[in-house]
Amino acid sequence: MTAVTFKEKPVTLVGDKVEIGEYAPDFTVLANDMSPVSLSDASGKVRLISVVPSIDTGVCSQQTRKFNEEAASLENVEVWTISCDLPFAQRRWCAAEGIENVRVLSDYKDLDFGEQFGLVMDEMRLLARSVIVVDSEGKVSYKEVVSEGTNHPDYEAAINAAHNTN
């Protein structure tokens, strides 16, 4: 099991753990207009899922902007950022930051995504910083759960995985 800390304090990840090579479970999160979005909505495409604890914090903001910049160069790849922020706050943040290439989605309501992937930090009801790439057939081809929640993920490895996944 991956040991995860947040501000150097251990946190408990709850939910099912999904490994590389396994089929990604379908889940439902909310778009900024409160409409449901499921992983299966983008079947046939590669999905790069950037997971952040809260969009409106320094590292989370930088992570989302970085993947927004990179998304334009990724063919047949949908880039999603998922957090537990309210959809209204996500919409305001995206408008202020000019985020146009990434779908920013909310898991606040049911924690369906977080529980399906074992990424809910139980102590805070937030998601653990991570990056998951799901191939066009629905299998997890890359996964990084960042061991310290205030650190950045390995952007280069995630982008390379999305480039090299069919």
N, C-alpha and C positions, 0 to 999 in steps of 0.2 A: 504494500500500500504506500502511496506517495505521502510523505509527511509534508504538510503545508503549514506555514506560519503566516500571520498577518501582523505587521509591525512587531515582528520577532516573537509573537505569542502563538503557541500551537492552536490550531483550529481543527474541528471535527468536520470532515466531509461526509455528507449523507447522500444516500441514493445509490443507484446501481452504477457500478464501474464498467465502462465500455473500453475495450482494448483495440489496438490496431489489428486490422484483419476481420473484426466482427462487423456485422451489419449495424448501422446506426439506428437506434430506435426512433420512431416518428415521435414528434412532440408538437405542441401548440404553444406559441407565444403571441404577443399582441403587437401589431403595427402601431405607428403613431396616431392613427385614427381609431384605435381600439378594435380594428378588425383582426380576426384570427389569421395567423400565418403558421403553416406546418412545414416541416422539413420536406415532406412529399410534394409540396407545392413547386419545388425546384428540382424534381426528379429528372434524371437525364443530364444534369449539369453537375460540375464539381462545386461543392460548397466549402468555402473557407469561413469558419465560425470563430470569430474573435470574442472571447468572453471577458468581461470586465466587472469588477465589483460595483462601481458607480461612475457613469459617464462624465460627470462634472467634477472630476478630481484630476490632479496633474498627470499621473502615469496613464490613467484610463483615457483621458483626453488625447494624450500623445499617441497612445496605441491606436485609437480609432482614426485619428488624422493620418497616421502612417499607412494603415491599411486602405484608407480612402485614396491616398496618393498612388499606391501600388495597384489598386483594383483596375484602373484604366488599362494596364498592360496585361491583364489576365484574361485570356480568351476562354469562353464557355465556363467561366467561374463566377458564381455569385458570392459576394463577400457580405457577411452578416456580422453585426456586433450585437451581442445579447447582454443585457444587464437587468437588474431588478428595479431600475429607476422607473418612475411613472411615465407612460407614453407621452403625456403632455410636456413633461420636463425634457424628455429626449427630443421631441419635436422642436422646442425652443432652442435647445443646445445645437442641434443640427443646423437650424437656420442661422444661428449666430456664427457657427464655425464654417459654413459653406460646405457641409458634407453632402455630396451628391452621388458618390459611387458605391456607398455602403448602405445597406438596409440596417437601420438601428431598431432593434426589437426589444420588447419588455417581457420578462419572465416574472414580474411582480405578483401577478394574480394567483397562479397555481403552482409556481416553481416546477412546472412540468418538464422543461428542458433540464434544469439543474438536477432534479431528482433522477431523470432518465440517464444522465451522464455521470452522476455521483459528484457533482460540483457545488452543492449547497454547503456553504459554511454555516453550520448549525448555530453557532454562537451569535451570528450577526444577521442571518437570513439574507445573505448576499451570496453572489456566485464567486468562486475562486477564479483568479486570473488564469486563463488558459487559451489555447488555440487548437482547434480540431479541423482537419480536412476530411471531408466525406467525398468519395469518388462518385462518378456518374452512375455507378451501379448500387450505391448506397452503403458501401463499406468504408469504415474509418481507415484512412491511409496514413494519417499523421495525427499525433496527439502530444501536446505539451501542457502539463499542469505546472505552472510556475511555483516553485517551492516556497518563495517568499512573496506574498501578495502585493508588496509595494515595489517589486522589481519588474522589469520589462521582459516580455517573452523574446524568444529567438526569432526575430522578424525574418531574417534571411532564410532560415530553415523552413519556416512556414510558407513563405512565398515560393521557394524552390519546390516544396512538396505540392503546392497547388499547381505550379507550372508543369510538373512531371506526372500529375495524376490525370488519368483519362476518365 
